[in-house]
């Protein structure tokens, strides 16, 4: 019995749910999202909630049951409130700046990094050392944040680099002198 899959997904006012054969579409005030439905999964929609059902108790259907419910809940949350991921830049001379529709990062390399905004994603720079990634698709927001962090991951000796807000980086001891 799936504990996550059996929970209904509530639909706030202003959110439309539409099932088109093998795809699900959710439309809300911030935009619309679409995903394909896994085999053996069905949706029962009422006025204010959606219940996810599975065809059998096979291992694949059980796994997809909870997955489809979680993805649907993320879609509803995304089109109503959106998702945000905050990043911090640590290091002398390291900074970020937005120019038009691209992010310019100075991370200690001989050249600045120009990162164009993907579709559906906005990046805000809150001061020279803080930035936040906003969007309605949770997967895309997390992927963009991971790509930005990947340009200069936190160093394990000095802690310099790009890290998620609140991320703890354990520093190693350097060389021990004689």
C-alpha positions, 0 to 999 in steps of 0.5 A: 500500500503506497502511503504517498500514492493514496493521498489525494492532491488538492486543487486550489481555486484557479487551477485547471486539471485536464487529462488527455489520454497519455498526458496530464496538463495543469494550468494555473495563475503562474503558467501551465505544465504537462507530463506524460502518464505512466502505464497502469496509472489512472486519475480520478478528478473531482471539483477540488481534488485528484486521486491517483489510482493504479491498475494492479499491485505489481512492483512497477505499478506501485512505484509509479503510483507514488511517483505520479502522485508526487509529480502531480503535486509538484505541478500543482504547487508550481503553477500556484506558488512556484519554486525557488532555489537560493545559491551563495557565492563564497570567495574574494572577487567572486560575483554574479550579475544579470545582463539582459537574459543571461547570468554573468559569473566571475568565479576566479577563472581567466574569463567570465561565465555567460549562462543564458536563462533557460525557458521558464526560469528566471535568475535574480541576483540579490547582492553580489554574492547571492542569487536565486533561481525561480520557476514553475517546474521543480525539476528544471529549477533544481537542474539549473541550480545544480549547473550553476553550482557545478561551475565552481563547486565548494572547495574542501580546503577553503570553502570557496565556490558556489553553494546552496544556501544553508549548505554545510561544507566540511573543511579539511585540515591543510598541510601540517607544518614540521 
